[in-house]
Amino acid sequence: MDVVSLLDAALPAELGRVTEWKLQALETGRAVTAWSSAEALQEVIPALAKIYRVPVRTVRRSWFRSFPEQGHLLRAPRTPGRQQGQRRAGSDAWDELTRRQRGYLVACFREDQQAESRAGAIQAAGRDPGRAAQWRRIPFTVRADPAFTGYTRVQERLRAEGWHDAGAGATLHALARRGLLRVSEDEVEVFPLGFVPRVVVEMTRAGRACARAGLGERSAGRRRGDLLSEWLWTTLVKVAEAGRAGLAEEALWGRAKFYLGTGYRPGGTLSRGFIDCLPDEGDGRQEGVYRWVVTAAGWDHIRHHAADYRELYPDIAADAAVERVPDN
């Protein structure tokens, strides 16, 4: 089988001619410059899979084992068409709501986003925030005298806007029928009443998309598929601030290292390859000491997206990390 001619015929001309030297370079673990971009790999890997009659994921994994520094290039890009469709659907749903329903949806959305921020902070600190299905459940009301229970945060928001009244239940169920909320009940202990019913709401994806469309907001940390979430950006900045000396292995805990590191995340998903844990050569007196350092792909990401993150996460001070970005 003449792989050179088959691959040359399958690839677009802008990637250059396929030569025997290029294939030999791949086989010996040497990167081919013309095939070192995400766009090129989206052409080369499926073409090789077709020629060798194997699944695309098999070639992708083999490529990653040979070129782990290109892990960030192998991640599947987000589909803008799907995102635009979700935004249109959210906008259409918002237009169909009454002012009152919008007020209730926004109040629940704000609490949902605060819960997401708290979970992100816990995760960034290396602890497990639990399942999203649990921490996204928002207490709406406790069916007891407010003299004993007070008001929930959602109720306080609605009271401030003048929307909290006896018709709250009907409004919630109207939103639930549209698929924007899920409404359920559980019990909570209230002294001295004992266990009393509590109404809990949970935003659906459609509900969050609808609220964002109405408020003109985008999903935090997901403005573009190539940008990191807040807790991952915080971790990358932490490692970058350590510079060439690197960050002690034990100073980086939590799951961020699996998402940012060079290798695979649990479950076999490719990591981004922005950081790596390497032996600390030091003065040679210690063995088995490792430190986290930013890879070339990580520095490149910081270089190109520092301004984006400054706008996206203004509370994260990253100037020291940006100053350490090496010159090309």
N, C-alpha and C positions, 0 to 999 in steps of 0.2 A: 504494500500500500504506500503510495507516494503522498505522505502527509504534507510535504512542502507545497506541492502543487494544489492539493485539495484545500489547504488552509489559505493559500494565496488567492484562490478563486472565491473563497467564502468571505474574506475580509474586505472592507471598503478601501478604496485606493488611498485615502488620506492617511491610513495607518502604515503605508509603505509596503514594499515588496517583502514577502516572506522568503527567508533564505534558510539554508541548512544551518548556517552559523547561528541564527536566532534560536532555532529549535535546540541545538546543542547547548547553547547558553542556558536555556530553561532547564534542560536535563541535568546540568551541573550546578544549578542553584545560582546562576548569575542573571540579574534582572536585565530585561531588554528595555532600553529607554523609551522606545516608541510605544511600548505596551505598559507604561507605568502611570496611567491615568484611569480614573473610574470609567470614563467613556470608552477607552480602548478595551478595558477588561470586560465590559458589557458586550463587546463584539467577539473578543478572542475566546473567552471561556465557553460560551454556548457553541461556538464553531468547533472547538476541540471536542466537546462532549458529543456533538453530532458525528464527527469523523470517527471517534473511537467507540461510538454507540454505548455510551454510559450516561447516567443522569448528570445534569449540570451541577448539582450539589457535590457530586463526587470529584469533579474537576476543580470546583471552587475550594473544597477542603484540601486537595492535593496542592493547589496553588498556594494556599495559606501556609501549609507546612513548609513549603520551599521558600516563601517570601513573607514571613510573619509581619515584617514592617509595612506591608501593603494591606494589612487587615482592614484599615479604615476605608480602603478603596473598594472592598468587596461587599460592603454592606448595601443592601437593596435600597435605592432611593425612594423617597415618598412619592406617591402619585398625586400631582397637583390637581388633576381632574377630579379625583375622589374628594379631595379637600374642598374644592370649589363647589362640588355638588352638595356637600354637607352644609356649607355656609348658605347656599341658596335655600336649602330645605329649612334651615334654622330661621332665615329671614322670612320665608313664607309663613311658617308657624307663628312667628312673632306678630305678623300683620293680622292674623286671625284672632288674637287675644284681645280681651277688653282691658281697659286701664287697670282695673282691679286685679285681674289675673296676672297682668304684667308685674304689678307691684309685689304680689305673692311670689311669683317665680323668681324675681330678682332678689328678694329677701332670702329665699332658700338657696339661691345660687351663691350669694355672698358668704353664707355660712358654710356651704360646701367648699368654697375656695379656701376659707380659713382652715377648715379641717385638712385639706390637701396640703397647705403650707405647714401645718403642725406635723403631719406625717412625714413630709419631706425633711423637716428639721431633725426629727427623730432618726430617720434613716441616715442622714448625713453624719449624725453623731455615732453611727455604728450600731444602733439598736434597731430592733424589729418593730415597726409601728403596727404590725398586724395586717390582716386582710383588708383591702379597700372596701369590700362589702360590709365590713363592720364599722370602720371609722367614717365612712360616708353616710351612715345613718344619722340623721339630724333630729333631735327631739323638737317636736313642734309645740305640743301642749301636754300638760299633765291634767287629767280629769279630776281635779280637786280644787278646793278653795284656794285662790292665789295667796291668801293670807298665810297658808302653810307652805305652798310650793313656790311662790314667786312666779315670774314669767321667764320663759325660755328666751334665748338670744334672738331667735326668729320673731317671737312675739314682740320683743322690745323694738326690733326694727320696724315691724308693722305698726306698732303703737305710735312710733315717732312719725310715721308717714300718714297716720290717720286711717289705716286700713284694717285695724284689728277690731273685729266685732263678732256678733253671734253667727254671721254667715261664713265664718272662716272654713268650716268643714265642707260646705258646698263648693267653695272656690278651689280647695285642694283637690276634691274629687273631680272637678271639671278639668283641672290640669292633668290629673292621673288618666282620665279618659282619652286625653290627647297624646298620652305616652311621654309626657314631659316630667312626670314625677311618679314615684311609687309610694303609696301610703299604706302603713301597717300599724299594728298596735302591739305593745308589750306591757309589762308591768314594772313599776319602780316603787321602792319602799320610801314612804314619806312618814316621818315621825310627827305626830303620834298616831297617824291614820292607818299605818300598816301599808300593805301593797295596794296600789291604785293603778288604774289604766293610764297608759301614756301613748299619745299619737306620735309616730315617727315617720319622717319623710326622707326620701332618697332621690337625688337628681339622677335622671337617666342621661345617656349621652346626647339624646335628642334634646333634652331639657337644657343641658349646658350649651349646646350649639345654638339653641333658640335664644337663651339669655345673652350669649356673647354677640349674636347678630343684632339683637335689639339695643345692646349697650355699645356696639361698635368696638368690641374688644376681641383680642385673639388669645388663644390658649397660651398661658405663661410657659415659657421654656420650650414651646413647640412652634414658634413662629416660622421656623424653617426646619426641614428634616435633618439638616447637617449641624444644627446647633444643639448644645448640651442642655440638660435640665439644670436647674439652679444648684442642686446638691452636687452634681457631677462637675459643673464648672468650678464650684468652690474647691473641690478636691484637686482638680487640675491646677488651679492657681496655687494651692498649697504646695504641690510638688514643684511647680515652676519657680516659686520663690526660693526654694532651696538651691536652685542653680545647678552647676556642674557637680557640686559636692553631693547632691542628692539628699533624699529624706530617709531617715532611718526606717527600716522595714516595719518595725513595731509602731511607728508613728502614724501609719496609715491603716485604719481598721474599718470594718464595715464592708459593704458589698460594692462600693464604688470601684475598688481595684479590679473587680471582675468585669465591670462594664468598660473601664478605661484601659485596662492592661493589654498586654500582647498575649494572645491566646484565645481560649474559648471560655465563655460564660457557662455556668451550670446549665445543662440541657443542650449543649453543643452549639449554641449561637455564637457567632464571631464577635469578639470584643473589638473595640475601636483601635487599639494599638497606639494610644497616645502616651502611655507610660509603660515602664518596664522595670522589673526588680533585678538588679545586676549585682554581682559580687563587688564588695568594696575592697579595692586593691590596697588602699591606704598606704601604710608604711611596711606592710608585710608581716606585722606582728600578730595579727588576728586572722583566723580562718573561719569560714562559714558565716561571715557578716555580709549582709545584703542591704542595698539601699535603692529606693525608688527614684528614678530619673525620668525626665520627659524625653520621649523619642523624637526623631526628626519629624515624624508625622504630627506629633503633639505640638512642637514648636511652630510648625507650619500652620496648624489650626489656630493657635493663639495669634500668630502674626496676621492672619487674614480676617479673623473674626473678633478681635479685641473691641473694635468700635461697636459691633453688633451687641456684644455682651454688656458693654457700658450702657447702652440704651435699654437692653432687656432687663438687666439686674443692676440698677444704679447703686444699690446698697452694698455690693460686693467690691471691695477695694482690690483692684488687680494691677495697679500701676507698677508695683515692684516686680510682678511676674512679667509684665510686658517689657520692662526695661532689660530683663535678662534674656530676651529672645535673641539668639545669635544672628549675626549678619549672614545673608545668603552666600 
